[in-house]
């Protein structure tokens, strides 16, 4: 199976998690990253919250994001009123989530290590109740 197919399946897995809850819906944005406009991989919402999520499936111990990728996610979130989140699923681990403003940076990139994700990332259930990105 290609890396693209694995990524699409991971996004679909996350969509199913949202729909299995009582109050959430979610949809995958096909072609995200391939058009000139900022576009997240998934948009999820409940009556009170709207999330724009960039998703990554990672087979290594680190997931890197270029600065533009996160800037585009934040730009979309700012224009739409969504919370900007990044979801990372390392091999044999559960999804972990970070608010876009909380992703560690290097000099030129954003980076999330497996260790950092396991220690600091929110699990799916925690994401649903988190107020880290909610506007007041």
Secondary structure, 3 states (H helix, E strand, C coil): CCHHHHHHHHHHHHHHHHHHCCCCEEEECCCCCCCCCCCCCEEEECCCCEEEEEEEEECCCEEEEEHHHHHHHHHHHHHHCCEEEEEEEECCCCCEEEEHHHCCECCCEEEEEHHHHHHHCECHHHHHHCCCCCCC
